[in-house]
Amino acid sequence: MSVHQGKQLYYVIDDYEVEKVYDKDGVIIGEFTGYKSRPTYKANGRIEIVKPTGECIWIEALSVRIPGLGVKCIEDYIIC
C-alpha cells in the first residue's frame, strides 16, 4: 500500500500545462495533451496522453503530483 494519499488523475493534472505522466514504477507513460473527460456517476475522470511513440490514449488512475517531475500514478493505470 502506498504512503501517499492519491486522487484521480483528472483532479491532479494541471489544465494549462503539458505535464509528464509516470506509471507506478516511475516509467514515463507520456505527456498530457490538455484534454480531459469529466467524471460521472458511472466513470472516473480521464485524461488523454500522447505516448513517446506518438499514440494518444485515455487513462485513469489514482495519482500524486511530484514537484519538478510531473504526475505519478500510485496504482496501475487503466486504458479507457
N, CA, C and O atoms as a Maestro MAE file, in Angstrom:
{
 s_m_m2io_version
 :::
 2.0.0
}

f_m_ct {
 s_m_title
 :::
 protein
 m_atom[320] {
  # First column is atom index #
  i_m_mmod_type
  r_m_x_coord
  r_m_y_coord
  r_m_z_coord
  i_m_residue_number
  s_m_chain_name
  s_m_pdb_residue_name
  s_m_pdb_atom_name
  i_m_atomic_number
  :::
  1 25 0.838 -1.189 0.000 1 A "MET " " N  " 7
  2 3 0.000 0.000 0.000 1 A "MET " " CA " 6
  3 2 0.880 1.248 0.000 1 A "MET " " C  " 6
  4 15 1.906 1.299 0.677 1 A "MET " " O  " 8
  5 25 0.476 2.216 -0.742 2 A "SER " " N  " 7
  6 3 1.260 3.446 -0.883 2 A "SER " " CA " 6
  7 2 1.098 4.349 0.345 2 A "SER " " C  " 6
  8 15 0.048 4.356 0.987 2 A "SER " " O  " 8
  9 25 2.142 5.102 0.660 3 A "VAL " " N  " 7
  10 3 2.089 6.039 1.775 3 A "VAL " " CA " 6
  11 2 1.485 7.376 1.340 3 A "VAL " " C  " 6
  12 15 1.181 8.216 2.187 3 A "VAL " " O  " 8
  13 25 1.308 7.584 0.037 4 A "HIS " " N  " 7
  14 3 0.757 8.831 -0.483 4 A "HIS " " CA " 6
  15 2 -0.761 8.738 -0.574 4 A "HIS " " C  " 6
  16 15 -1.317 7.679 -0.869 4 A "HIS " " O  " 8
  17 25 -1.421 9.865 -0.316 5 A "GLN " " N  " 7
  18 3 -2.862 9.945 -0.480 5 A "GLN " " CA " 6
  19 2 -3.123 10.384 -1.913 5 A "GLN " " C  " 6
  20 15 -2.874 11.542 -2.249 5 A "GLN " " O  " 8
  21 25 -3.609 9.506 -2.754 6 A "GLY " " N  " 7
  22 3 -3.788 9.824 -4.163 6 A "GLY " " CA " 6
  23 2 -5.167 10.329 -4.501 6 A "GLY " " C  " 6
  24 15 -6.129 10.111 -3.764 6 A "GLY " " O  " 8
  25 25 -5.250 11.013 -5.637 7 A "LYS " " N  " 7
  26 3 -6.511 11.472 -6.213 7 A "LYS " " CA " 6
  27 2 -6.543 11.010 -7.662 7 A "LYS " " C  " 6
  28 15 -5.512 10.648 -8.228 7 A "LYS " " O  " 8
  29 25 -7.715 11.025 -8.252 8 A "GLN " " N  " 7
  30 3 -7.838 10.671 -9.659 8 A "GLN " " CA " 6
  31 2 -7.032 11.658 -10.510 8 A "GLN " " C  " 6
  32 15 -6.966 12.849 -10.206 8 A "GLN " " O  " 8
  33 25 -6.421 11.142 -11.580 9 A "LEU " " N  " 7
  34 3 -5.628 11.967 -12.494 9 A "LEU " " CA " 6
  35 2 -6.369 13.234 -12.929 9 A "LEU " " C  " 6
  36 15 -5.768 14.302 -13.045 9 A "LEU " " O  " 8
  37 25 -7.658 13.110 -13.166 10 A "TYR " " N  " 7
  38 3 -8.468 14.252 -13.617 10 A "TYR " " CA " 6
  39 2 -8.280 15.455 -12.700 10 A "TYR " " C  " 6
  40 15 -8.215 16.590 -13.171 10 A "TYR " " O  " 8
  41 25 -8.191 15.214 -11.389 11 A "TYR " " N  " 7
  42 3 -8.086 16.296 -10.408 11 A "TYR " " CA " 6
  43 2 -6.650 16.736 -10.147 11 A "TYR " " C  " 6
  44 15 -6.426 17.870 -9.723 11 A "TYR " " O  " 8
  45 25 -5.680 15.873 -10.388 12 A "VAL " " N  " 7
  46 3 -4.280 16.173 -10.088 12 A "VAL " " CA " 6
  47 2 -3.596 16.940 -11.217 12 A "VAL " " C  " 6
  48 15 -2.779 17.825 -10.959 12 A "VAL " " O  " 8
  49 25 -3.917 16.614 -12.442 13 A "ILE " " N  " 7
  50 3 -3.231 17.193 -13.604 13 A "ILE " " CA " 6
  51 2 -3.639 18.659 -13.799 13 A "ILE " " C  " 6
  52 15 -4.806 19.004 -13.619 13 A "ILE " " O  " 8
  53 25 -2.701 19.504 -14.159 14 A "ASP " " N  " 7
  54 3 -2.958 20.927 -14.388 14 A "ASP " " CA " 6
  55 2 -3.508 21.119 -15.800 14 A "ASP " " C  " 6
  56 15 -2.924 20.636 -16.771 14 A "ASP " " O  " 8
  57 25 -4.635 21.826 -15.908 15 A "ASP " " N  " 7
  58 3 -5.304 22.007 -17.203 15 A "ASP " " CA " 6
  59 2 -4.466 22.745 -18.239 15 A "ASP " " C  " 6
  60 15 -4.619 22.508 -19.437 15 A "ASP " " O  " 8
  61 25 -3.588 23.633 -17.797 16 A "TYR " " N  " 7
  62 3 -2.932 24.533 -18.737 16 A "TYR " " CA " 6
  63 2 -1.455 24.265 -18.940 16 A "TYR " " C  " 6
  64 15 -0.743 25.116 -19.474 16 A "TYR " " O  " 8
  65 25 -0.980 23.105 -18.527 17 A "GLU " " N  " 7
  66 3 0.433 22.779 -18.696 17 A "GLU " " CA " 6
  67 2 0.592 21.412 -19.340 17 A "GLU " " C  " 6
  68 15 -0.196 20.497 -19.102 17 A "GLU " " O  " 8
  69 25 1.623 21.295 -20.157 18 A "VAL " " N  " 7
  70 3 1.995 19.988 -20.689 18 A "VAL " " CA " 6
  71 2 2.819 19.318 -19.590 18 A "VAL " " C  " 6
  72 15 3.922 19.760 -19.268 18 A "VAL " " O  " 8
  73 25 2.274 18.260 -19.027 19 A "GLU " " N  " 7
  74 3 2.949 17.587 -17.921 19 A "GLU " " CA " 6
  75 2 3.251 16.149 -18.279 19 A "GLU " " C  " 6
  76 15 2.484 15.501 -18.991 19 A "GLU " " O  " 8
  77 25 4.354 15.659 -17.792 20 A "LYS " " N  " 7
  78 3 4.707 14.258 -17.975 20 A "LYS " " CA " 6
  79 2 3.937 13.418 -16.971 20 A "LYS " " C  " 6
  80 15 3.731 13.831 -15.829 20 A "LYS " " O  " 8
  81 25 3.510 12.232 -17.406 21 A "VAL " " N  " 7
  82 3 2.767 11.307 -16.552 21 A "VAL " " CA " 6
  83 2 3.566 10.011 -16.473 21 A "VAL " " C  " 6
  84 15 3.975 9.457 -17.493 21 A "VAL " " O  " 8
  85 25 3.782 9.534 -15.244 22 A "TYR " " N  " 7
  86 3 4.577 8.337 -14.989 22 A "TYR " " CA " 6
  87 2 3.711 7.239 -14.394 22 A "TYR " " C  " 6
  88 15 2.733 7.518 -13.701 22 A "TYR " " O  " 8
  89 25 4.071 5.985 -14.666 23 A "ASP " " N  " 7
  90 3 3.350 4.879 -14.044 23 A "ASP " " CA " 6
  91 2 3.848 4.690 -12.615 23 A "ASP " " C  " 6
  92 15 4.710 5.437 -12.153 23 A "ASP " " O  " 8
  93 25 3.307 3.688 -11.911 24 A "LYS " " N  " 7
  94 3 3.658 3.498 -10.501 24 A "LYS " " CA " 6
  95 2 5.110 3.092 -10.294 24 A "LYS " " C  " 6
  96 15 5.634 3.220 -9.187 24 A "LYS " " O  " 8
  97 25 5.770 2.603 -11.344 25 A "ASP " " N  " 7
  98 3 7.175 2.204 -11.254 25 A "ASP " " CA " 6
  99 2 8.127 3.327 -11.668 25 A "ASP " " C  " 6
  100 15 9.344 3.142 -11.655 25 A "ASP " " O  " 8
  101 25 7.582 4.489 -12.034 26 A "GLY " " N  " 7
  102 3 8.408 5.631 -12.413 26 A "GLY " " CA " 6
  103 2 8.774 5.680 -13.884 26 A "GLY " " C  " 6
  104 15 9.607 6.492 -14.288 26 A "GLY " " O  " 8
  105 25 8.164 4.823 -14.692 27 A "VAL " " N  " 7
  106 3 8.412 4.810 -16.141 27 A "VAL " " CA " 6
  107 2 7.432 5.779 -16.802 27 A "VAL " " C  " 6
  108 15 6.238 5.765 -16.503 27 A "VAL " " O  " 8
  109 25 7.945 6.621 -17.702 28 A "ILE " " N  " 7
  110 3 7.072 7.608 -18.339 28 A "ILE " " CA " 6
  111 2 6.032 6.921 -19.227 28 A "ILE " " C  " 6
  112 15 6.351 6.051 -20.038 28 A "ILE " " O  " 8
  113 25 4.776 7.342 -19.042 29 A "ILE " " N  " 7
  114 3 3.691 6.852 -19.890 29 A "ILE " " CA " 6
  115 2 3.569 7.780 -21.095 29 A "ILE " " C  " 6
  116 15 3.407 7.328 -22.228 29 A "ILE " " O  " 8
  117 25 3.650 9.093 -20.830 30 A "GLY " " N  " 7
  118 3 3.541 10.070 -21.899 30 A "GLY " " CA " 6
  119 2 3.334 11.464 -21.338 30 A "GLY " " C  " 6
  120 15 3.596 11.718 -20.162 30 A "GLY " " O  " 8
  121 25 2.857 12.377 -22.198 31 A "GLU " " N  " 7
  122 3 2.600 13.756 -21.808 31 A "GLU " " CA " 6
  123 2 1.119 14.068 -21.961 31 A "GLU " " C  " 6
  124 15 0.474 13.630 -22.913 31 A "GLU " " O  " 8
  125 25 0.592 14.829 -21.013 32 A "PHE " " N  " 7
  126 3 -0.794 15.267 -21.020 32 A "PHE " " CA " 6
  127 2 -1.038 16.165 -22.231 32 A "PHE " " C  " 6
  128 15 -0.262 17.085 -22.486 32 A "PHE " " O  " 8
  129 25 -2.106 15.904 -22.974 33 A "THR " " N  " 7
  130 3 -2.412 16.673 -24.185 33 A "THR " " CA " 6
  131 2 -3.250 17.919 -23.916 33 A "THR " " C  " 6
  132 15 -3.344 18.804 -24.767 33 A "THR " " O  " 8
  133 25 -3.854 17.988 -22.742 34 A "GLY " " N  " 7
  134 3 -4.748 19.102 -22.430 34 A "GLY " " CA " 6
  135 2 -6.213 18.705 -22.463 34 A "GLY " " C  " 6
  136 15 -7.076 19.505 -22.102 34 A "GLY " " O  " 8
  137 25 -6.506 17.486 -22.889 35 A "TYR " " N  " 7
  138 3 -7.891 17.025 -22.961 35 A "TYR " " CA " 6
  139 2 -8.235 16.155 -21.762 35 A "TYR " " C  " 6
  140 15 -7.464 15.284 -21.360 35 A "TYR " " O  " 8
  141 25 -9.427 16.415 -21.192 36 A "LYS " " N  " 7
  142 3 -9.935 15.663 -20.052 36 A "LYS " " CA " 6
  143 2 -11.379 15.253 -20.308 36 A "LYS " " C  " 6
  144 15 -12.095 15.905 -21.067 36 A "LYS " " O  " 8
  145 25 -11.792 14.179 -19.673 37 A "SER " " N  " 7
  146 3 -13.184 13.752 -19.689 37 A "SER " " CA " 6
  147 2 -13.666 13.778 -18.248 37 A "SER " " C  " 6
  148 15 -13.095 13.107 -17.388 37 A "SER " " O  " 8
  149 25 -14.705 14.543 -17.981 38 A "ARG " " N  " 7
  150 3 -15.185 14.717 -16.612 38 A "ARG " " CA " 6
  151 2 -15.725 13.429 -16.003 38 A "ARG " " C  " 6
  152 15 -16.261 12.577 -16.712 38 A "ARG " " O  " 8
  153 25 -15.584 13.289 -14.694 39 A "PRO " " N  " 7
  154 3 -16.163 12.117 -14.040 39 A "PRO " " CA " 6
  155 2 -17.690 12.204 -14.028 39 A "PRO " " C  " 6
  156 15 -18.267 13.291 -14.009 39 A "PRO " " O  " 8
  157 25 -18.314 11.056 -14.040 40 A "THR " " N  " 7
  158 3 -19.771 10.963 -13.935 40 A "THR " " CA " 6
  159 2 -20.092 9.946 -12.848 40 A "THR " " C  " 6
  160 15 -19.192 9.413 -12.199 40 A "THR " " O  " 8
  161 25 -21.354 9.687 -12.661 41 A "TYR " " N  " 7
  162 3 -21.723 8.671 -11.674 41 A "TYR " " CA " 6
  163 2 -21.364 7.262 -12.146 41 A "TYR " " C  " 6
  164 15 -21.366 6.326 -11.346 41 A "TYR " " O  " 8
  165 25 -21.056 7.100 -13.436 42 A "LYS " " N  " 7
  166 3 -20.700 5.796 -13.984 42 A "LYS " " CA " 6
  167 2 -19.198 5.589 -14.154 42 A "LYS " " C  " 6
  168 15 -18.740 4.447 -14.195 42 A "LYS " " O  " 8
  169 25 -18.420 6.671 -14.253 43 A "ALA " " N  " 7
  170 3 -16.996 6.535 -14.572 43 A "ALA " " CA " 6
  171 2 -16.167 7.613 -13.881 43 A "ALA " " C  " 6
  172 15 -16.653 8.708 -13.596 43 A "ALA " " O  " 8
  173 25 -14.909 7.279 -13.620 44 A "ASN " " N  " 7
  174 3 -13.951 8.255 -13.100 44 A "ASN " " CA " 6
  175 2 -13.545 9.198 -14.225 44 A "ASN " " C  " 6
  176 15 -13.729 8.886 -15.401 44 A "ASN " " O  " 8
  177 25 -12.996 10.343 -13.864 45 A "GLY " " N  " 7
  178 3 -12.476 11.255 -14.868 45 A "GLY " " CA " 6
  179 2 -11.265 10.641 -15.566 45 A "GLY " " C  " 6
  180 15 -10.555 9.819 -14.987 45 A "GLY " " O  " 8
  181 25 -11.041 11.039 -16.790 46 A "ARG " " N  " 7
  182 3 -9.930 10.502 -17.593 46 A "ARG " " CA " 6
  183 2 -9.152 11.642 -18.211 46 A "ARG " " C  " 6
  184 15 -9.659 12.754 -18.365 46 A "ARG " " O  " 8
  185 25 -7.906 11.347 -18.564 47 A "ILE " " N  " 7
  186 3 -7.098 12.329 -19.285 47 A "ILE " " CA " 6
  187 2 -6.524 11.667 -20.534 47 A "ILE " " C  " 6
  188 15 -6.333 10.452 -20.585 47 A "ILE " " O  " 8
  189 25 -6.256 12.498 -21.538 48 A "GLU " " N  " 7
  190 3 -5.622 11.996 -22.755 48 A "GLU " " CA " 6
  191 2 -4.128 12.291 -22.669 48 A "GLU " " C  " 6
  192 15 -3.717 13.395 -22.311 48 A "GLU " " O  " 8
  193 25 -3.330 11.290 -23.003 49 A "ILE " " N  " 7
  194 3 -1.887 11.490 -23.066 49 A "ILE " " CA " 6
  195 2 -1.370 11.011 -24.413 49 A "ILE " " C  " 6
  196 15 -1.970 10.154 -25.062 49 A "ILE " " O  " 8
  197 25 -0.247 11.581 -24.815 50 A "VAL " " N  " 7
  198 3 0.433 11.123 -26.021 50 A "VAL " " CA " 6
  199 2 1.681 10.380 -25.559 50 A "VAL " " C  " 6
  200 15 2.523 10.927 -24.846 50 A "VAL " " O  " 8
  201 25 1.777 9.134 -25.977 51 A "LYS " " N  " 7
  202 3 2.914 8.294 -25.612 51 A "LYS " " CA " 6
  203 2 4.147 8.715 -26.413 51 A "LYS " " C  " 6
  204 15 4.007 9.391 -27.432 51 A "LYS " " O  " 8
  205 25 5.339 8.335 -25.982 52 A "PRO " " N  " 7
  206 3 6.554 8.673 -26.736 52 A "PRO " " CA " 6
  207 2 6.520 8.165 -28.182 52 A "PRO " " C  " 6
  208 15 7.230 8.692 -29.038 52 A "PRO " " O  " 8
  209 25 5.703 7.152 -28.457 53 A "THR " " N  " 7
  210 3 5.578 6.614 -29.814 53 A "THR " " CA " 6
  211 2 4.681 7.469 -30.701 53 A "THR " " C  " 6
  212 15 4.618 7.264 -31.913 53 A "THR " " O  " 8
  213 25 3.971 8.452 -30.075 54 A "GLY " " N  " 7
  214 3 3.057 9.300 -30.827 54 A "GLY " " CA " 6
  215 2 1.607 8.880 -30.719 54 A "GLY " " C  " 6
  216 15 0.720 9.603 -31.174 54 A "GLY " " O  " 8
  217 25 1.348 7.730 -30.128 55 A "GLU " " N  " 7
  218 3 -0.014 7.224 -29.970 55 A "GLU " " CA " 6
  219 2 -0.710 7.964 -28.825 55 A "GLU " " C  " 6
  220 15 -0.115 8.171 -27.768 55 A "GLU " " O  " 8
  221 25 -1.968 8.362 -29.035 56 A "CYS " " N  " 7
  222 3 -2.762 9.006 -27.988 56 A "CYS " " CA " 6
  223 2 -3.661 7.982 -27.321 56 A "CYS " " C  " 6
  224 15 -4.322 7.190 -27.993 56 A "CYS " " O  " 8
  225 25 -3.683 8.000 -25.994 57 A "ILE " " N  " 7
  226 3 -4.549 7.096 -25.230 57 A "ILE " " CA " 6
  227 2 -5.213 7.870 -24.100 57 A "ILE " " C  " 6
  228 15 -4.704 8.899 -23.655 57 A "ILE " " O  " 8
  229 25 -6.357 7.365 -23.640 58 A "TRP " " N  " 7
  230 3 -7.055 7.908 -22.483 58 A "TRP " " CA " 6
  231 2 -6.794 6.977 -21.307 58 A "TRP " " C  " 6
  232 15 -6.911 5.758 -21.431 58 A "TRP " " O  " 8
  233 25 -6.436 7.565 -20.156 59 A "ILE " " N  " 7
  234 3 -6.154 6.748 -18.983 59 A "ILE " " CA " 6
  235 2 -6.830 7.333 -17.742 59 A "ILE " " C  " 6
  236 15 -7.200 8.506 -17.701 59 A "ILE " " O  " 8
  237 25 -6.976 6.465 -16.729 60 A "GLU " " N  " 7
  238 3 -7.430 6.894 -15.408 60 A "GLU " " CA " 6
  239 2 -6.646 6.113 -14.370 60 A "GLU " " C  " 6
  240 15 -6.268 4.962 -14.591 60 A "GLU " " O  " 8
  241 25 -6.404 6.760 -13.223 61 A "ALA " " N  " 7
  242 3 -5.678 6.107 -12.126 61 A "ALA " " CA " 6
  243 2 -5.612 7.059 -10.942 61 A "ALA " " C  " 6
  244 15 -5.814 8.264 -11.092 61 A "ALA " " O  " 8
  245 25 -5.331 6.515 -9.769 62 A "LEU " " N  " 7
  246 3 -5.007 7.346 -8.620 62 A "LEU " " CA " 6
  247 2 -3.588 7.845 -8.814 62 A "LEU " " C  " 6
  248 15 -2.725 7.102 -9.282 62 A "LEU " " O  " 8
  249 25 -3.341 9.096 -8.458 63 A "SER " " N  " 7
  250 3 -2.024 9.678 -8.727 63 A "SER " " CA " 6
  251 2 -1.681 10.766 -7.718 63 A "SER " " C  " 6
  252 15 -2.525 11.207 -6.938 63 A "SER " " O  " 8
  253 25 -0.416 11.187 -7.753 64 A "VAL " " N  " 7
  254 3 0.077 12.289 -6.924 64 A "VAL " " CA " 6
  255 2 0.962 13.179 -7.785 64 A "VAL " " C  " 6
  256 15 1.569 12.729 -8.756 64 A "VAL " " O  " 8
  257 25 1.022 14.458 -7.405 65 A "ARG " " N  " 7
  258 3 1.914 15.395 -8.090 65 A "ARG " " CA " 6
  259 2 3.254 15.385 -7.375 65 A "ARG " " C  " 6
  260 15 3.308 15.449 -6.147 65 A "ARG " " O  " 8
  261 25 4.334 15.304 -8.141 66 A "ILE " " N  " 7
  262 3 5.684 15.361 -7.596 66 A "ILE " " CA " 6
  263 2 6.342 16.604 -8.181 66 A "ILE " " C  " 6
  264 15 6.635 16.651 -9.375 66 A "ILE " " O  " 8
  265 25 6.577 17.624 -7.331 67 A "PRO " " N  " 7
  266 3 7.160 18.874 -7.836 67 A "PRO " " CA " 6
  267 2 8.478 18.631 -8.575 67 A "PRO " " C  " 6
  268 15 9.343 17.889 -8.111 67 A "PRO " " O  " 8
  269 25 8.604 19.270 -9.727 68 A "GLY " " N  " 7
  270 3 9.812 19.146 -10.532 68 A "GLY " " CA " 6
  271 2 9.847 17.914 -11.416 68 A "GLY " " C  " 6
  272 15 10.738 17.787 -12.256 68 A "GLY " " O  " 8
  273 25 8.900 17.003 -11.247 69 A "LEU " " N  " 7
  274 3 8.877 15.770 -12.033 69 A "LEU " " CA " 6
  275 2 7.641 15.693 -12.910 69 A "LEU " " C  " 6
  276 15 7.748 15.493 -14.120 69 A "LEU " " O  " 8
  277 25 6.479 15.850 -12.314 70 A "GLY " " N  " 7
  278 3 5.221 15.718 -13.041 70 A "GLY " " CA " 6
  279 2 4.209 15.009 -12.184 70 A "GLY " " C  " 6
  280 15 4.130 15.250 -10.980 70 A "GLY " " O  " 8
  281 25 3.427 14.132 -12.795 71 A "VAL " " N  " 7
  282 3 2.378 13.400 -12.099 71 A "VAL " " CA " 6
  283 2 2.701 11.917 -12.166 71 A "VAL " " C  " 6
  284 15 3.020 11.387 -13.230 71 A "VAL " " O  " 8
  285 25 2.616 11.252 -11.013 72 A "LYS " " N  " 7
  286 3 2.932 9.829 -10.941 72 A "LYS " " CA " 6
  287 2 1.716 9.053 -10.463 72 A "LYS " " C  " 6
  288 15 1.097 9.419 -9.464 72 A "LYS " " O  " 8
  289 25 1.372 7.984 -11.170 73 A "CYS " " N  " 7
  290 3 0.294 7.092 -10.751 73 A "CYS " " CA " 6
  291 2 0.790 6.293 -9.546 73 A "CYS " " C  " 6
  292 15 1.957 5.907 -9.481 73 A "CYS " " O  " 8
  293 25 -0.110 6.053 -8.596 74 A "ILE " " N  " 7
  294 3 0.263 5.246 -7.430 74 A "ILE " " CA " 6
  295 2 -0.405 3.875 -7.483 74 A "ILE " " C  " 6
  296 15 -0.332 3.102 -6.527 74 A "ILE " " O  " 8
  297 25 -1.048 3.585 -8.589 75 A "GLU " " N  " 7
  298 3 -1.626 2.272 -8.839 75 A "GLU " " CA " 6
  299 2 -1.528 2.015 -10.340 75 A "GLU " " C  " 6
  300 15 -1.162 2.906 -11.106 75 A "GLU " " O  " 8
  301 25 -1.851 0.807 -10.749 76 A "ASP " " N  " 7
  302 3 -1.872 0.507 -12.183 76 A "ASP " " CA " 6
  303 2 -2.902 1.408 -12.869 76 A "ASP " " C  " 6
  304 15 -4.034 1.536 -12.403 76 A "ASP " " O  " 8
  305 25 -2.503 2.023 -13.968 77 A "TYR " " N  " 7
  306 3 -3.448 2.863 -14.696 77 A "TYR " " CA " 6
  307 2 -4.312 2.007 -15.615 77 A "TYR " " C  " 6
  308 15 -3.931 0.908 -16.017 77 A "TYR " " O  " 8
  309 25 -5.473 2.539 -15.929 78 A "ILE " " N  " 7
  310 3 -6.435 1.841 -16.800 78 A "ILE " " CA " 6
  311 2 -6.523 2.598 -18.112 78 A "ILE " " C  " 6
  312 15 -6.758 3.807 -18.123 78 A "ILE " " O  " 8
  313 25 -6.334 1.891 -19.216 79 A "ILE " " N  " 7
  314 3 -6.504 2.492 -20.543 79 A "ILE " " CA " 6
  315 2 -7.979 2.399 -20.887 79 A "ILE " " C  " 6
  316 15 -8.564 1.317 -20.856 79 A "ILE " " O  " 8
  317 25 -8.577 3.528 -21.215 80 A "CYS " " N  " 7
  318 3 -10.027 3.582 -21.461 80 A "CYS " " CA " 6
  319 2 -10.337 3.622 -22.936 80 A "CYS " " C  " 6
  320 15 -11.505 3.670 -23.320 80 A "CYS " " O  " 8
  :::
 }
 m_bond[319] {
  # First column is bond index #
  i_m_from
  i_m_to
  i_m_order
  :::
  1 1 2 1
  2 2 3 1
  3 3 4 2
  4 3 5 1
  5 5 6 1
  6 6 7 1
  7 7 8 2
  8 7 9 1
  9 9 10 1
  10 10 11 1
  11 11 12 2
  12 11 13 1
  13 13 14 1
  14 14 15 1
  15 15 16 2
  16 15 17 1
  17 17 18 1
  18 18 19 1
  19 19 20 2
  20 19 21 1
  21 21 22 1
  22 22 23 1
  23 23 24 2
  24 23 25 1
  25 25 26 1
  26 26 27 1
  27 27 28 2
  28 27 29 1
  29 29 30 1
  30 30 31 1
  31 31 32 2
  32 31 33 1
  33 33 34 1
  34 34 35 1
  35 35 36 2
  36 35 37 1
  37 37 38 1
  38 38 39 1
  39 39 40 2
  40 39 41 1
  41 41 42 1
  42 42 43 1
  43 43 44 2
  44 43 45 1
  45 45 46 1
  46 46 47 1
  47 47 48 2
  48 47 49 1
  49 49 50 1
  50 50 51 1
  51 51 52 2
  52 51 53 1
  53 53 54 1
  54 54 55 1
  55 55 56 2
  56 55 57 1
  57 57 58 1
  58 58 59 1
  59 59 60 2
  60 59 61 1
  61 61 62 1
  62 62 63 1
  63 63 64 2
  64 63 65 1
  65 65 66 1
  66 66 67 1
  67 67 68 2
  68 67 69 1
  69 69 70 1
  70 70 71 1
  71 71 72 2
  72 71 73 1
  73 73 74 1
  74 74 75 1
  75 75 76 2
  76 75 77 1
  77 77 78 1
  78 78 79 1
  79 79 80 2
  80 79 81 1
  81 81 82 1
  82 82 83 1
  83 83 84 2
  84 83 85 1
  85 85 86 1
  86 86 87 1
  87 87 88 2
  88 87 89 1
  89 89 90 1
  90 90 91 1
  91 91 92 2
  92 91 93 1
  93 93 94 1
  94 94 95 1
  95 95 96 2
  96 95 97 1
  97 97 98 1
  98 98 99 1
  99 99 100 2
  100 99 101 1
  101 101 102 1
  102 102 103 1
  103 103 104 2
  104 103 105 1
  105 105 106 1
  106 106 107 1
  107 107 108 2
  108 107 109 1
  109 109 110 1
  110 110 111 1
  111 111 112 2
  112 111 113 1
  113 113 114 1
  114 114 115 1
  115 115 116 2
  116 115 117 1
  117 117 118 1
  118 118 119 1
  119 119 120 2
  120 119 121 1
  121 121 122 1
  122 122 123 1
  123 123 124 2
  124 123 125 1
  125 125 126 1
  126 126 127 1
  127 127 128 2
  128 127 129 1
  129 129 130 1
  130 130 131 1
  131 131 132 2
  132 131 133 1
  133 133 134 1
  134 134 135 1
  135 135 136 2
  136 135 137 1
  137 137 138 1
  138 138 139 1
  139 139 140 2
  140 139 141 1
  141 141 142 1
  142 142 143 1
  143 143 144 2
  144 143 145 1
  145 145 146 1
  146 146 147 1
  147 147 148 2
  148 147 149 1
  149 149 150 1
  150 150 151 1
  151 151 152 2
  152 151 153 1
  153 153 154 1
  154 154 155 1
  155 155 156 2
  156 155 157 1
  157 157 158 1
  158 158 159 1
  159 159 160 2
  160 159 161 1
  161 161 162 1
  162 162 163 1
  163 163 164 2
  164 163 165 1
  165 165 166 1
  166 166 167 1
  167 167 168 2
  168 167 169 1
  169 169 170 1
  170 170 171 1
  171 171 172 2
  172 171 173 1
  173 173 174 1
  174 174 175 1
  175 175 176 2
  176 175 177 1
  177 177 178 1
  178 178 179 1
  179 179 180 2
  180 179 181 1
  181 181 182 1
  182 182 183 1
  183 183 184 2
  184 183 185 1
  185 185 186 1
  186 186 187 1
  187 187 188 2
  188 187 189 1
  189 189 190 1
  190 190 191 1
  191 191 192 2
  192 191 193 1
  193 193 194 1
  194 194 195 1
  195 195 196 2
  196 195 197 1
  197 197 198 1
  198 198 199 1
  199 199 200 2
  200 199 201 1
  201 201 202 1
  202 202 203 1
  203 203 204 2
  204 203 205 1
  205 205 206 1
  206 206 207 1
  207 207 208 2
  208 207 209 1
  209 209 210 1
  210 210 211 1
  211 211 212 2
  212 211 213 1
  213 213 214 1
  214 214 215 1
  215 215 216 2
  216 215 217 1
  217 217 218 1
  218 218 219 1
  219 219 220 2
  220 219 221 1
  221 221 222 1
  222 222 223 1
  223 223 224 2
  224 223 225 1
  225 225 226 1
  226 226 227 1
  227 227 228 2
  228 227 229 1
  229 229 230 1
  230 230 231 1
  231 231 232 2
  232 231 233 1
  233 233 234 1
  234 234 235 1
  235 235 236 2
  236 235 237 1
  237 237 238 1
  238 238 239 1
  239 239 240 2
  240 239 241 1
  241 241 242 1
  242 242 243 1
  243 243 244 2
  244 243 245 1
  245 245 246 1
  246 246 247 1
  247 247 248 2
  248 247 249 1
  249 249 250 1
  250 250 251 1
  251 251 252 2
  252 251 253 1
  253 253 254 1
  254 254 255 1
  255 255 256 2
  256 255 257 1
  257 257 258 1
  258 258 259 1
  259 259 260 2
  260 259 261 1
  261 261 262 1
  262 262 263 1
  263 263 264 2
  264 263 265 1
  265 265 266 1
  266 266 267 1
  267 267 268 2
  268 267 269 1
  269 269 270 1
  270 270 271 1
  271 271 272 2
  272 271 273 1
  273 273 274 1
  274 274 275 1
  275 275 276 2
  276 275 277 1
  277 277 278 1
  278 278 279 1
  279 279 280 2
  280 279 281 1
  281 281 282 1
  282 282 283 1
  283 283 284 2
  284 283 285 1
  285 285 286 1
  286 286 287 1
  287 287 288 2
  288 287 289 1
  289 289 290 1
  290 290 291 1
  291 291 292 2
  292 291 293 1
  293 293 294 1
  294 294 295 1
  295 295 296 2
  296 295 297 1
  297 297 298 1
  298 298 299 1
  299 299 300 2
  300 299 301 1
  301 301 302 1
  302 302 303 1
  303 303 304 2
  304 303 305 1
  305 305 306 1
  306 306 307 1
  307 307 308 2
  308 307 309 1
  309 309 310 1
  310 310 311 1
  311 311 312 2
  312 311 313 1
  313 313 314 1
  314 314 315 1
  315 315 316 2
  316 315 317 1
  317 317 318 1
  318 318 319 1
  319 319 320 2
  :::
 }
}
